[in-house]
């Protein structure tokens, strides 16, 4: 097995563990109106807090997730976590902003069982 294939397999195995160990994180970024300076929404950005490599950006692991089928459970986790966070914000504040989920090219929202959940 060549080094590139071995690295992808290793990433896939660590990504499976990451799902079980709750190493995935959503980072929230406000969307601000250019003319008003007011918050108009929030974007949820996926990150992986890898135990050895630190904080990984989606371009470092999502292609492996897509190829291995892990994109579906990751997508389900993203949706559940984002809605959990929105509910927590709503309990603390009357302000409610639209939430935008930043999805990969092969949109995990269409591959999940969101419509059944």
C-alpha positions, 0 to 999 in steps of 0.5 A: 500500500502506498503512503497516500493510501495508507494516510487516507486509511489512517485518517478514516480510522481516526475519523471513526474514533472522532465520532465516538469520542466527540472530537468534532466541533462546530464553531459559530461565526456571526454574519453581519450586515454590511450597511447596519453592522448588526448580526443577521445570522450565524454560520456553523463551521465544522472542525475536528479537534484531533488529539495529535494534530490539533484543530483540523479544517474540513478540507483536511478530512471531509474528502475522506469522510465522503469517500468512506460514507462517514459523511452521513453520520457526520452530517447528522451530528452537525445538524443535531449539534447545531439545533441543540446550540440554537435551542440553548441560545433561545433559552438565554436570549430573545434574539433568534438569528437564521443559522447557516450550515456550511456543507461540503460539495457533496451535501451531507444534508441530502444524504442524511435521514433529516427528513425522517428525524 
